[in-house]
Amino acid sequence: MGPTEFVQGDDYNEYVLRLVERIRAIKGSSGILICRNGVGVNILANKFMGIRAALSFDSKHAASTRNDDHANVLTLPADYIDSATAIELTQAWLNTPFSTEERHVRRVGSEEQYGQE
């Protein structure tokens, strides 16, 4: 959904909004955002109700964001990881389902009341 090549001066906001719209349109979908340090896209994505974005550098951590927090957006810091690590993180994240433990379900459910548009 983003550029396929470097575009000097582009803004990540446009790409985050595209992803948020797509996730909202397709129930149960998820997405991945990549930017230089991952923080800006993470902050913006988390401003939208129903989006639970998680920035990760480590595959174990990435998996925990799905298992414990039901993250539906993974944000990756391109300047701080190589492509092999990005693939490893993505695979761990995509292959980890949300936990059915009561505490995780309860926490994620209660977080929804704090969302904003």
MOPEUR-V476718 format. One record per helix or strand of 2 or more residues. SS is the DSSP state (2 for helix, 1 for strand). FROM is the first residue (numbers start at 1). LEN is the number of residues. Records with the same first field share a line. If there is no record, write none. Layout:
SS = FROM-LEN  FROM-LEN
This chain:
2 = 12-14  39-7  59-9  83-12  102-13
1 = 31-5  53-3  73-5
